[in-house]
Amino acid sequence: MSDRSTSSGHSLHSKGPVVDLGISSKPKSCKKAANWSAEDTTTLLEFLLEELPKIGDGNFKRSTWTAAASLISTKHKITKGGG
């Protein structure tokens, strides 16, 4: 790149001014990752395998995921905060 192109205030695609939205300067906050036991994972996969013949468009429906969450929460101890 030449010095002219790196100091330009215009986008090469739109040929308009470059606007800094400041999006990347804000820190992101994320929830702690879930801790899944091998038993939790097995329960989920077995449930989804049973539900597999019911999917029509290649994706599980929201109701399937809700039922899976309910099954796991009743079968296994849920701990908050990844611990």
N, C-alpha and C positions, 0 to 999 in steps of 0.2 A: 504494500500500500504506500502511496505517496503521502507526504506530510499534508498536502491539501485535503485528501479524503479523510484522514483521521481527525482533522480539526474542523470538519464541516458541521454545520448546524442543521443540515437537511438530511432526510432519509433518502437513500438511493432508490428505494422502491416507489415511494409516493411523490417524491420531489417536493415535499412540503416540509415545514419545520419539525424538528424532533421535539416531542413533548415528554418531559420527565414526569411520570405520574407518582414517583416516590413509593411505588408498591414494594420494592425489594428492601426498603429501609426499615420496614416494620417487622419486629420479631414475631415469629409464629409461635402459637401455643398449641401444644398437642396433648391429647390424653395419654396416660401411661399405657403401654402395650399390655394386652391381656396375656395371662399365663395359662396356657392350655396344658392339661395333663395328657398323657397318652390315652387314658380312658375317655376323656372328653373328645379327643380327636376321633377315636374309634367310634364313639356313639354318634357323632355327627356324620361321619362317612357311611356308617351302616344305615342310618336314617335316610340319607340322600340316595343311597343305592336302591332302597325300597321305593322311593319317590320317583326315581328315574323314568319308569315307563309312563308317568303321568305328564311329563313335560311335552308341550306341543311345539313350541317355537325354538327349542334349544336352550331355554333358560328356565330356571326354577322361578315360580311365582312368589310374590311377597308372602302369601299365606304359608308356603312351604318353609321359608326361612323363619317365620314367626313360630310355626309349629316346632321347628328344630330347636329354636332358642328356648321354648317352653319345655321341651323334653330334656334338654341339657340342664336347665335350671332346676328341674324337679329331681333329676337323677344324680346330680353332682353338686358339691358345695361351691358356690360362687364367692370369690373373694374380690373385693374392690381394690383398685390401685395396683393391679398386677402382682399382688403378693398373696 
